[in-house]
Amino acid sequence: MKRLYDVPAPAKVNLFLHIVGRRPDGYHELQSVFMLIDWCDHLHFERLDSGAIERVDSTPGALPEDDLCVRAARALRQATGCTQGVRITLDKRLPAQAGLGGGSSDAASTLLALNRLWNLNLRREALAHIGLALGADVPFFIGGRHAWVEGIGERLTPIALPRGHLVLVKPPGGASTPQIFADPALKRDSKTATIQGFAANGNLESLMAFGHNDLEPVARALCPEVGECLHWLADQGLSGRMTGSGTAVFAPCGANPVLGPAPASWQVRVCGNMDAHPLLDWCDG
Ligand code: C5P
């Protein structure tokens, strides 16, 4: 029986993100299209017979309670009564506080991998339910396909998207997701968008004409670098948008874009979107 797995945890961008309501518990209801991209963290899992859950490379000073991979492993054990252990190694490549979903994707890949490593055979819906308690974006990564997303992130409709490339730009400053969502300047959208209105034909550039990101004005006010990155993309002739709660911004582009110099402190990266999550077939349902 297998004792080791190496798995990727891909990032996402939000092609648009509309805030359409607020629940009594403070979470915001949204409409968005989440797209999987081929920039990934990498995770390594080794089954431990001792029953311990270990993270060998935790950020110095970070508590295991705050580590999303450890929390995912514990949540899975709690939900199933499983007593097996694991040593988790995370090769962190995705920037934090970027709106790329890195932490949520790490948690989702942990749930998918441990479901196999521990022979739990939970179905996709059960894993997504456990994942939602860890973060609103986790069910999307468990779902494994580009998606039209509603609710706080748990209502998913798979959607076909054209293949394409994008330039991603991440300034050094980060944005705290709770702070962005709690900002009094955050505006809601009064109009409801429909999946039919978001016709997923044409290319990624033409799909950007649909909608906007309601979190972008708030993030720009809190972190002016977001606006500077968007201006830089415009100078390259590209139409950009912030992803999630930022601070990364992106713009669809050709396969080999010619880009001018950017400040050395920014991360600039050309990515492609994926057909589907590499672990799509790792659970049933
Ligand atoms: O679920 P997640 O940990 O990603 O969310 C972080 C914070 O962002 C939440 O505690 C909440 O304040 C805010 N949030 C929200 N509505 C969402 C997602 C996140 O208000 N749909």
py3Dmol code that shows the C-alpha trace and the ligand (Angstrom):
import py3Dmol

protein = """\
ATOM      1  CA  MET A   1       0.000   0.000   0.000  1.00  0.00           C
ATOM      2  CA  LYS A   2       1.315   3.436  -0.901  1.00  0.00           C
ATOM      3  CA  ARG A   3       2.847   5.515   1.896  1.00  0.00           C
ATOM      4  CA  LEU A   4       3.920   8.628  -0.046  1.00  0.00           C
ATOM      5  CA  TYR A   5       2.303  11.166  -2.331  1.00  0.00           C
ATOM      6  CA  ASP A   6       3.647  14.231  -4.135  1.00  0.00           C
ATOM      7  CA  VAL A   7       0.851  16.514  -5.276  1.00  0.00           C
ATOM      8  CA  PRO A   8       0.456  20.019  -6.733  1.00  0.00           C
ATOM      9  CA  ALA A   9      -1.857  22.724  -5.381  1.00  0.00           C
ATOM     10  CA  PRO A  10      -2.706  25.129  -8.234  1.00  0.00           C
ATOM     11  CA  ALA A  11      -3.630  28.794  -7.880  1.00  0.00           C
ATOM     12  CA  LYS A  12      -6.806  30.469  -9.158  1.00  0.00           C
ATOM     13  CA  VAL A  13      -7.756  33.873 -10.476  1.00  0.00           C
ATOM     14  CA  ASN A  14     -11.212  35.422 -10.355  1.00  0.00           C
ATOM     15  CA  LEU A  15     -12.147  36.575 -13.875  1.00  0.00           C
ATOM     16  CA  PHE A  16     -14.675  38.849 -12.137  1.00  0.00           C
ATOM     17  CA  LEU A  17     -15.997  39.044  -8.572  1.00  0.00           C
ATOM     18  CA  HIS A  18     -19.282  40.699  -7.620  1.00  0.00           C
ATOM     19  CA  ILE A  19     -20.465  41.090  -4.042  1.00  0.00           C
ATOM     20  CA  VAL A  20     -24.220  40.496  -4.040  1.00  0.00           C
ATOM     21  CA  GLY A  21     -25.149  40.179  -0.362  1.00  0.00           C
ATOM     22  CA  ARG A  22     -24.062  39.757   3.223  1.00  0.00           C
ATOM     23  CA  ARG A  23     -25.095  36.870   5.467  1.00  0.00           C
ATOM     24  CA  PRO A  24     -26.023  37.333   9.135  1.00  0.00           C
ATOM     25  CA  ASP A  25     -22.698  35.698  10.122  1.00  0.00           C
ATOM     26  CA  GLY A  26     -20.814  38.471   8.282  1.00  0.00           C
ATOM     27  CA  TYR A  27     -19.704  36.387   5.281  1.00  0.00           C
ATOM     28  CA  HIS A  28     -20.356  37.961   1.893  1.00  0.00           C
ATOM     29  CA  GLU A  29     -22.301  36.302  -0.883  1.00  0.00           C
ATOM     30  CA  LEU A  30     -20.668  36.651  -4.224  1.00  0.00           C
ATOM     31  CA  GLN A  31     -20.848  35.808  -7.878  1.00  0.00           C
ATOM     32  CA  SER A  32     -17.598  34.992  -9.577  1.00  0.00           C
ATOM     33  CA  VAL A  33     -15.841  32.857 -12.157  1.00  0.00           C
ATOM     34  CA  PHE A  34     -12.866  31.043 -10.629  1.00  0.00           C
ATOM     35  CA  MET A  35     -10.222  29.848 -13.106  1.00  0.00           C
ATOM     36  CA  LEU A  36      -7.452  27.319 -12.304  1.00  0.00           C
ATOM     37  CA  ILE A  37      -3.972  28.370 -13.425  1.00  0.00           C
ATOM     38  CA  ASP A  38      -0.731  26.423 -13.815  1.00  0.00           C
ATOM     39  CA  TRP A  39       1.228  28.086 -11.017  1.00  0.00           C
ATOM     40  CA  CYS A  40       1.342  25.661  -8.091  1.00  0.00           C
ATOM     41  CA  ASP A  41       2.519  24.960  -4.572  1.00  0.00           C
ATOM     42  CA  HIS A  42       3.811  21.405  -4.154  1.00  0.00           C
ATOM     43  CA  LEU A  43       2.995  19.149  -1.232  1.00  0.00           C
ATOM     44  CA  HIS A  44       4.549  15.906  -0.059  1.00  0.00           C
ATOM     45  CA  PHE A  45       2.709  13.494   2.240  1.00  0.00           C
ATOM     46  CA  GLU A  46       4.183  10.532   4.116  1.00  0.00           C
ATOM     47  CA  ARG A  47       1.919   8.269   6.147  1.00  0.00           C
ATOM     48  CA  LEU A  48       2.990   7.931   9.782  1.00  0.00           C
ATOM     49  CA  ASP A  49       2.015   4.856  11.765  1.00  0.00           C
ATOM     50  CA  SER A  50       2.531   6.826  14.982  1.00  0.00           C
ATOM     51  CA  GLY A  51      -0.725   8.713  14.359  1.00  0.00           C
ATOM     52  CA  ALA A  52       1.037  12.111  14.573  1.00  0.00           C
ATOM     53  CA  ILE A  53       0.236  14.985  12.214  1.00  0.00           C
ATOM     54  CA  GLU A  54       3.526  16.762  11.462  1.00  0.00           C
ATOM     55  CA  ARG A  55       4.475  19.755   9.361  1.00  0.00           C
ATOM     56  CA  VAL A  56       8.229  19.590   8.906  1.00  0.00           C
ATOM     57  CA  ASP A  57       8.732  23.011   7.358  1.00  0.00           C
ATOM     58  CA  SER A  58       6.305  25.264   9.235  1.00  0.00           C
ATOM     59  CA  THR A  59       7.008  28.964   8.981  1.00  0.00           C
ATOM     60  CA  PRO A  60       9.154  29.871  12.020  1.00  0.00           C
ATOM     61  CA  GLY A  61       6.931  30.992  14.867  1.00  0.00           C
ATOM     62  CA  ALA A  62       3.732  29.777  13.180  1.00  0.00           C
ATOM     63  CA  LEU A  63       1.402  27.687  15.337  1.00  0.00           C
ATOM     64  CA  PRO A  64       0.184  24.340  13.935  1.00  0.00           C
ATOM     65  CA  GLU A  65      -3.330  25.602  14.671  1.00  0.00           C
ATOM     66  CA  ASP A  66      -2.834  28.315  12.038  1.00  0.00           C
ATOM     67  CA  ASP A  67      -1.452  25.990   9.375  1.00  0.00           C
ATOM     68  CA  LEU A  68      -4.159  25.206   6.826  1.00  0.00           C
ATOM     69  CA  CYS A  69      -2.609  21.833   5.863  1.00  0.00           C
ATOM     70  CA  VAL A  70      -2.487  20.711   9.508  1.00  0.00           C
ATOM     71  CA  ARG A  71      -6.001  22.035  10.071  1.00  0.00           C
ATOM     72  CA  ALA A  72      -7.221  20.138   6.983  1.00  0.00           C
ATOM     73  CA  ALA A  73      -5.628  16.899   8.222  1.00  0.00           C
ATOM     74  CA  ARG A  74      -7.159  17.310  11.681  1.00  0.00           C
ATOM     75  CA  ALA A  75     -10.585  18.182  10.252  1.00  0.00           C
ATOM     76  CA  LEU A  76     -10.496  15.052   8.084  1.00  0.00           C
ATOM     77  CA  ARG A  77      -9.622  12.876  11.080  1.00  0.00           C
ATOM     78  CA  GLN A  78     -12.349  14.463  13.162  1.00  0.00           C
ATOM     79  CA  ALA A  79     -14.964  13.943  10.432  1.00  0.00           C
ATOM     80  CA  THR A  80     -14.061  10.284   9.887  1.00  0.00           C
ATOM     81  CA  GLY A  81     -12.694   9.043  13.216  1.00  0.00           C
ATOM     82  CA  CYS A  82      -9.504   8.043  11.394  1.00  0.00           C
ATOM     83  CA  THR A  83      -6.431   7.738  13.656  1.00  0.00           C
ATOM     84  CA  GLN A  84      -3.680   7.552  11.025  1.00  0.00           C
ATOM     85  CA  GLY A  85      -0.876  10.111  10.924  1.00  0.00           C
ATOM     86  CA  VAL A  86       0.998  12.057   8.286  1.00  0.00           C
ATOM     87  CA  ARG A  87       4.136  14.112   7.766  1.00  0.00           C
ATOM     88  CA  ILE A  88       3.389  17.037   5.441  1.00  0.00           C
ATOM     89  CA  THR A  89       6.064  18.982   3.557  1.00  0.00           C
ATOM     90  CA  LEU A  90       4.999  22.126   1.719  1.00  0.00           C
ATOM     91  CA  ASP A  91       7.096  23.632  -1.055  1.00  0.00           C
ATOM     92  CA  LYS A  92       5.514  27.080  -1.007  1.00  0.00           C
ATOM     93  CA  ARG A  93       5.750  28.891  -4.324  1.00  0.00           C
ATOM     94  CA  LEU A  94       2.523  30.898  -4.457  1.00  0.00           C
ATOM     95  CA  PRO A  95       2.654  34.297  -2.762  1.00  0.00           C
ATOM     96  CA  ALA A  96       0.438  34.772   0.296  1.00  0.00           C
ATOM     97  CA  GLN A  97      -2.110  37.608   0.544  1.00  0.00           C
ATOM     98  CA  ALA A  98      -2.330  37.662  -3.240  1.00  0.00           C
ATOM     99  CA  GLY A  99      -5.923  36.576  -3.976  1.00  0.00           C
ATOM    100  CA  LEU A 100      -4.548  33.490  -5.732  1.00  0.00           C
ATOM    101  CA  GLY A 101      -6.083  31.038  -3.251  1.00  0.00           C
ATOM    102  CA  GLY A 102      -2.750  29.440  -2.319  1.00  0.00           C
ATOM    103  CA  GLY A 103      -3.626  28.566   1.296  1.00  0.00           C
ATOM    104  CA  SER A 104      -7.066  27.246   0.300  1.00  0.00           C
ATOM    105  CA  SER A 105      -5.550  25.178  -2.497  1.00  0.00           C
ATOM    106  CA  ASP A 106      -2.979  23.689  -0.078  1.00  0.00           C
ATOM    107  CA  ALA A 107      -5.865  22.714   2.233  1.00  0.00           C
ATOM    108  CA  ALA A 108      -7.840  21.196  -0.672  1.00  0.00           C
ATOM    109  CA  SER A 109      -4.871  19.177  -1.943  1.00  0.00           C
ATOM    110  CA  THR A 110      -4.267  17.976   1.634  1.00  0.00           C
ATOM    111  CA  LEU A 111      -7.862  16.724   1.885  1.00  0.00           C
ATOM    112  CA  LEU A 112      -7.672  15.040  -1.547  1.00  0.00           C
ATOM    113  CA  ALA A 113      -4.309  13.406  -0.826  1.00  0.00           C
ATOM    114  CA  LEU A 114      -5.131  12.207   2.688  1.00  0.00           C
ATOM    115  CA  ASN A 115      -8.481  10.828   1.521  1.00  0.00           C
ATOM    116  CA  ARG A 116      -6.346   8.462  -0.598  1.00  0.00           C
ATOM    117  CA  LEU A 117      -3.368   7.995   1.709  1.00  0.00           C
ATOM    118  CA  TRP A 118      -5.654   7.027   4.590  1.00  0.00           C
ATOM    119  CA  ASN A 119      -8.058   5.010   2.350  1.00  0.00           C
ATOM    120  CA  LEU A 120     -11.076   6.995   3.510  1.00  0.00           C
ATOM    121  CA  ASN A 121     -12.985   6.975   0.188  1.00  0.00           C
ATOM    122  CA  LEU A 122     -14.959  10.121   0.983  1.00  0.00           C
ATOM    123  CA  ARG A 123     -16.838  11.539  -1.979  1.00  0.00           C
ATOM    124  CA  ARG A 124     -16.201  14.994  -3.431  1.00  0.00           C
ATOM    125  CA  GLU A 125     -19.235  16.534  -1.725  1.00  0.00           C
ATOM    126  CA  ALA A 126     -18.118  15.340   1.723  1.00  0.00           C
ATOM    127  CA  LEU A 127     -14.570  16.681   1.179  1.00  0.00           C
ATOM    128  CA  ALA A 128     -15.961  20.036  -0.025  1.00  0.00           C
ATOM    129  CA  HIS A 129     -18.139  20.239   3.093  1.00  0.00           C
ATOM    130  CA  ILE A 130     -15.129  19.676   5.360  1.00  0.00           C
ATOM    131  CA  GLY A 131     -13.129  22.151   3.256  1.00  0.00           C
ATOM    132  CA  LEU A 132     -15.694  24.939   3.519  1.00  0.00           C
ATOM    133  CA  ALA A 133     -15.084  25.156   7.281  1.00  0.00           C
ATOM    134  CA  LEU A 134     -11.389  25.787   6.513  1.00  0.00           C
ATOM    135  CA  GLY A 135     -11.962  28.552   3.960  1.00  0.00           C
ATOM    136  CA  ALA A 136     -14.596  29.785   1.527  1.00  0.00           C
ATOM    137  CA  ASP A 137     -12.397  29.015  -1.525  1.00  0.00           C
ATOM    138  CA  VAL A 138     -11.557  25.418  -0.553  1.00  0.00           C
ATOM    139  CA  PRO A 139     -14.684  23.784  -2.125  1.00  0.00           C
ATOM    140  CA  PHE A 140     -13.706  25.267  -5.509  1.00  0.00           C
ATOM    141  CA  PHE A 141     -10.334  23.515  -5.447  1.00  0.00           C
ATOM    142  CA  ILE A 142     -11.994  20.254  -4.325  1.00  0.00           C
ATOM    143  CA  GLY A 143     -14.448  20.661  -7.241  1.00  0.00           C
ATOM    144  CA  GLY A 144     -11.449  20.658  -9.550  1.00  0.00           C
ATOM    145  CA  ARG A 145     -12.907  22.560 -12.530  1.00  0.00           C
ATOM    146  CA  HIS A 146     -13.200  26.188 -13.604  1.00  0.00           C
ATOM    147  CA  ALA A 147     -16.450  27.281 -12.011  1.00  0.00           C
ATOM    148  CA  TRP A 148     -19.226  29.795 -11.826  1.00  0.00           C
ATOM    149  CA  VAL A 149     -19.285  30.379  -8.065  1.00  0.00           C
ATOM    150  CA  GLU A 150     -22.086  31.646  -5.806  1.00  0.00           C
ATOM    151  CA  GLY A 151     -22.969  31.654  -2.114  1.00  0.00           C
ATOM    152  CA  ILE A 152     -19.838  32.402  -0.094  1.00  0.00           C
ATOM    153  CA  GLY A 153     -17.931  30.071  -2.415  1.00  0.00           C
ATOM    154  CA  GLU A 154     -19.708  26.739  -1.918  1.00  0.00           C
ATOM    155  CA  ARG A 155     -22.228  26.817  -4.801  1.00  0.00           C
ATOM    156  CA  LEU A 156     -20.262  25.682  -7.832  1.00  0.00           C
ATOM    157  CA  THR A 157     -21.269  25.189 -11.448  1.00  0.00           C
ATOM    158  CA  PRO A 158     -18.448  23.834 -13.639  1.00  0.00           C
ATOM    159  CA  ILE A 159     -17.848  26.056 -16.637  1.00  0.00           C
ATOM    160  CA  ALA A 160     -15.799  25.555 -19.801  1.00  0.00           C
ATOM    161  CA  LEU A 161     -13.225  28.268 -20.462  1.00  0.00           C
ATOM    162  CA  PRO A 162     -10.980  28.799 -23.473  1.00  0.00           C
ATOM    163  CA  ARG A 163      -7.298  27.993 -22.996  1.00  0.00           C
ATOM    164  CA  GLY A 164      -5.109  31.082 -22.749  1.00  0.00           C
ATOM    165  CA  HIS A 165      -2.238  32.879 -21.070  1.00  0.00           C
ATOM    166  CA  LEU A 166      -2.126  35.658 -18.540  1.00  0.00           C
ATOM    167  CA  VAL A 167       0.416  37.988 -16.985  1.00  0.00           C
ATOM    168  CA  LEU A 168       0.275  37.984 -13.192  1.00  0.00           C
ATOM    169  CA  VAL A 169       1.802  40.814 -11.190  1.00  0.00           C
ATOM    170  CA  LYS A 170       2.211  40.679  -7.396  1.00  0.00           C
ATOM    171  CA  PRO A 171       3.518  43.735  -5.561  1.00  0.00           C
ATOM    172  CA  PRO A 172       5.279  43.161  -2.227  1.00  0.00           C
ATOM    173  CA  GLY A 173       2.411  44.571  -0.167  1.00  0.00           C
ATOM    174  CA  GLY A 174      -0.293  42.121   0.902  1.00  0.00           C
ATOM    175  CA  ALA A 175      -3.984  42.555   1.651  1.00  0.00           C
ATOM    176  CA  SER A 176      -5.784  40.996   4.603  1.00  0.00           C
ATOM    177  CA  THR A 177      -8.941  39.324   3.273  1.00  0.00           C
ATOM    178  CA  PRO A 178     -11.030  40.008   6.431  1.00  0.00           C
ATOM    179  CA  GLN A 179      -9.920  43.663   6.373  1.00  0.00           C
ATOM    180  CA  ILE A 180     -10.927  44.118   2.713  1.00  0.00           C
ATOM    181  CA  PHE A 181     -14.329  42.470   3.228  1.00  0.00           C
ATOM    182  CA  ALA A 182     -14.973  44.498   6.408  1.00  0.00           C
ATOM    183  CA  ASP A 183     -14.142  47.870   4.825  1.00  0.00           C
ATOM    184  CA  PRO A 184     -17.110  50.280   5.030  1.00  0.00           C
ATOM    185  CA  ALA A 185     -16.299  51.474   1.485  1.00  0.00           C
ATOM    186  CA  LEU A 186     -17.081  48.023   0.051  1.00  0.00           C
ATOM    187  CA  LYS A 187     -19.985  48.361  -2.392  1.00  0.00           C
ATOM    188  CA  ARG A 188     -22.442  45.658  -3.342  1.00  0.00           C
ATOM    189  CA  ASP A 189     -23.697  44.965  -6.826  1.00  0.00           C
ATOM    190  CA  SER A 190     -27.404  45.560  -7.217  1.00  0.00           C
ATOM    191  CA  LYS A 191     -27.612  43.600 -10.485  1.00  0.00           C
ATOM    192  CA  THR A 192     -27.513  39.817 -10.507  1.00  0.00           C
ATOM    193  CA  ALA A 193     -25.350  38.308 -13.225  1.00  0.00           C
ATOM    194  CA  THR A 194     -26.261  35.056 -14.939  1.00  0.00           C
ATOM    195  CA  ILE A 195     -24.122  32.227 -16.149  1.00  0.00           C
ATOM    196  CA  GLN A 196     -25.842  32.567 -19.527  1.00  0.00           C
ATOM    197  CA  GLY A 197     -24.765  36.231 -19.643  1.00  0.00           C
ATOM    198  CA  PHE A 198     -21.197  35.112 -19.119  1.00  0.00           C
ATOM    199  CA  ALA A 199     -20.903  33.353 -22.474  1.00  0.00           C
ATOM    200  CA  ALA A 200     -17.783  31.247 -22.175  1.00  0.00           C
ATOM    201  CA  ASN A 201     -16.883  31.497 -25.827  1.00  0.00           C
ATOM    202  CA  GLY A 202     -14.373  33.797 -27.415  1.00  0.00           C
ATOM    203  CA  ASN A 203     -11.010  34.179 -25.729  1.00  0.00           C
ATOM    204  CA  LEU A 204      -9.951  35.196 -22.230  1.00  0.00           C
ATOM    205  CA  GLU A 205      -9.532  38.829 -23.322  1.00  0.00           C
ATOM    206  CA  SER A 206     -13.154  39.059 -24.455  1.00  0.00           C
ATOM    207  CA  LEU A 207     -14.399  37.377 -21.247  1.00  0.00           C
ATOM    208  CA  MET A 208     -12.768  40.176 -19.230  1.00  0.00           C
ATOM    209  CA  ALA A 209     -15.380  42.559 -20.654  1.00  0.00           C
ATOM    210  CA  PHE A 210     -17.896  40.846 -18.347  1.00  0.00           C
ATOM    211  CA  GLY A 211     -18.080  42.336 -14.879  1.00  0.00           C
ATOM    212  CA  HIS A 212     -15.466  43.725 -12.517  1.00  0.00           C
ATOM    213  CA  ASN A 213     -14.013  43.015  -9.075  1.00  0.00           C
ATOM    214  CA  ASP A 214     -15.932  44.807  -6.305  1.00  0.00           C
ATOM    215  CA  LEU A 215     -13.000  44.287  -3.912  1.00  0.00           C
ATOM    216  CA  GLU A 216     -10.576  46.141  -6.190  1.00  0.00           C
ATOM    217  CA  PRO A 217     -11.419  49.775  -5.224  1.00  0.00           C
ATOM    218  CA  VAL A 218     -11.103  48.900  -1.521  1.00  0.00           C
ATOM    219  CA  ALA A 219      -7.782  47.104  -2.039  1.00  0.00           C
ATOM    220  CA  ARG A 220      -6.457  49.986  -4.172  1.00  0.00           C
ATOM    221  CA  ALA A 221      -7.247  52.456  -1.395  1.00  0.00           C
ATOM    222  CA  LEU A 222      -5.550  50.275   1.257  1.00  0.00           C
ATOM    223  CA  CYS A 223      -2.608  49.273  -0.932  1.00  0.00           C
ATOM    224  CA  PRO A 224      -1.750  51.816  -3.673  1.00  0.00           C
ATOM    225  CA  GLU A 225       0.654  49.307  -5.261  1.00  0.00           C
ATOM    226  CA  VAL A 226      -2.406  47.489  -6.667  1.00  0.00           C
ATOM    227  CA  GLY A 227      -3.209  50.539  -8.795  1.00  0.00           C
ATOM    228  CA  GLU A 228       0.456  50.886  -9.795  1.00  0.00           C
ATOM    229  CA  CYS A 229       0.494  47.278 -11.038  1.00  0.00           C
ATOM    230  CA  LEU A 230      -2.723  47.859 -13.011  1.00  0.00           C
ATOM    231  CA  HIS A 231      -1.213  51.009 -14.572  1.00  0.00           C
ATOM    232  CA  TRP A 232       1.885  49.012 -15.517  1.00  0.00           C
ATOM    233  CA  LEU A 233      -0.293  46.391 -17.239  1.00  0.00           C
ATOM    234  CA  ALA A 234      -2.126  49.175 -19.105  1.00  0.00           C
ATOM    235  CA  ASP A 235       1.266  50.527 -20.247  1.00  0.00           C
ATOM    236  CA  GLN A 236       1.928  47.079 -21.743  1.00  0.00           C
ATOM    237  CA  GLY A 237      -1.332  47.409 -23.684  1.00  0.00           C
ATOM    238  CA  LEU A 238      -3.083  44.889 -21.400  1.00  0.00           C
ATOM    239  CA  SER A 239      -6.410  45.205 -19.632  1.00  0.00           C
ATOM    240  CA  GLY A 240      -5.902  44.066 -16.049  1.00  0.00           C
ATOM    241  CA  ARG A 241      -7.985  43.261 -12.994  1.00  0.00           C
ATOM    242  CA  MET A 242      -7.270  42.327  -9.386  1.00  0.00           C
ATOM    243  CA  THR A 243      -7.914  38.693  -8.385  1.00  0.00           C
ATOM    244  CA  GLY A 244      -9.871  37.887  -5.192  1.00  0.00           C
ATOM    245  CA  SER A 245      -9.026  40.273  -2.368  1.00  0.00           C
ATOM    246  CA  GLY A 246      -5.615  41.009  -3.928  1.00  0.00           C
ATOM    247  CA  THR A 247      -2.987  42.189  -4.081  1.00  0.00           C
ATOM    248  CA  ALA A 248      -2.080  40.271  -7.259  1.00  0.00           C
ATOM    249  CA  VAL A 249      -3.463  41.570 -10.546  1.00  0.00           C
ATOM    250  CA  PHE A 250      -3.624  39.776 -13.890  1.00  0.00           C
ATOM    251  CA  ALA A 251      -4.333  40.365 -17.561  1.00  0.00           C
ATOM    252  CA  PRO A 252      -4.950  37.885 -20.383  1.00  0.00           C
ATOM    253  CA  CYS A 253      -2.172  38.009 -22.989  1.00  0.00           C
ATOM    254  CA  GLY A 254      -0.664  36.145 -25.921  1.00  0.00           C
ATOM    255  CA  ALA A 255       1.627  33.137 -25.443  1.00  0.00           C
ATOM    256  CA  ASN A 256       4.852  35.193 -25.533  1.00  0.00           C
ATOM    257  CA  PRO A 257       4.043  38.723 -24.399  1.00  0.00           C
ATOM    258  CA  VAL A 258       6.710  41.378 -24.782  1.00  0.00           C
ATOM    259  CA  LEU A 259       6.844  43.111 -21.423  1.00  0.00           C
ATOM    260  CA  GLY A 260       8.732  46.225 -20.425  1.00  0.00           C
ATOM    261  CA  PRO A 261      10.756  46.433 -17.206  1.00  0.00           C
ATOM    262  CA  ALA A 262       8.868  46.319 -13.917  1.00  0.00           C
ATOM    263  CA  PRO A 263      10.078  47.329 -10.432  1.00  0.00           C
ATOM    264  CA  ALA A 264      12.438  44.659  -9.076  1.00  0.00           C
ATOM    265  CA  SER A 265      10.277  44.118  -5.985  1.00  0.00           C
ATOM    266  CA  TRP A 266       7.288  42.941  -8.062  1.00  0.00           C
ATOM    267  CA  GLN A 267       6.772  39.320  -9.063  1.00  0.00           C
ATOM    268  CA  VAL A 268       5.824  39.232 -12.756  1.00  0.00           C
ATOM    269  CA  ARG A 269       4.911  35.840 -14.186  1.00  0.00           C
ATOM    270  CA  VAL A 270       3.309  34.549 -17.379  1.00  0.00           C
ATOM    271  CA  CYS A 271       0.970  31.608 -16.662  1.00  0.00           C
ATOM    272  CA  GLY A 272      -1.545  29.515 -18.530  1.00  0.00           C
ATOM    273  CA  ASN A 273      -4.898  28.233 -17.371  1.00  0.00           C
ATOM    274  CA  MET A 274      -5.412  24.508 -16.798  1.00  0.00           C
ATOM    275  CA  ASP A 275      -7.909  22.088 -18.328  1.00  0.00           C
ATOM    276  CA  ALA A 276      -8.754  20.844 -14.844  1.00  0.00           C
ATOM    277  CA  HIS A 277      -7.207  20.340 -11.407  1.00  0.00           C
ATOM    278  CA  PRO A 278      -4.427  17.697 -11.610  1.00  0.00           C
ATOM    279  CA  LEU A 279      -6.144  15.777  -8.755  1.00  0.00           C
ATOM    280  CA  LEU A 280      -9.606  15.888 -10.369  1.00  0.00           C
ATOM    281  CA  ASP A 281      -9.846  12.086 -10.461  1.00  0.00           C
ATOM    282  CA  TRP A 282      -8.628  11.559  -6.913  1.00  0.00           C
ATOM    283  CA  CYS A 283     -12.121  11.247  -5.484  1.00  0.00           C
ATOM    284  CA  ASP A 284     -15.521  10.104  -6.721  1.00  0.00           C
ATOM    285  CA  GLY A 285     -18.582  12.211  -7.253  1.00  0.00           C
TER     286      GLY A 285
END
"""
ligand_1 = """\
21
C5P
O -13.039 31.825 4.350
P -11.767 32.615 4.331
O -10.834 32.212 5.430
O -11.115 32.647 3.004
O -12.211 34.106 4.605
C -11.453 35.031 5.330
C -12.372 36.158 5.769
O -12.815 36.877 4.614
C -13.629 35.708 6.469
O -13.419 35.573 7.837
C -14.590 36.830 6.144
O -14.344 37.924 7.014
C -14.175 37.272 4.758
N -14.991 36.659 3.692
C -16.270 37.128 3.467
N -17.027 36.561 2.473
C -16.532 35.578 1.703
C -15.213 35.100 1.900
C -14.468 35.674 2.914
O -16.745 38.045 4.141
N -17.298 35.038 0.731
"""
view = py3Dmol.view(width=600, height=400)
view.addModel(protein, "pdb")
view.setStyle({"model": 0}, {"cartoon": {"style": "trace"}})
view.addModel(ligand_1, "xyz")
view.setStyle({"model": 1}, {"stick": {}})
view.zoomTo()
view.show()
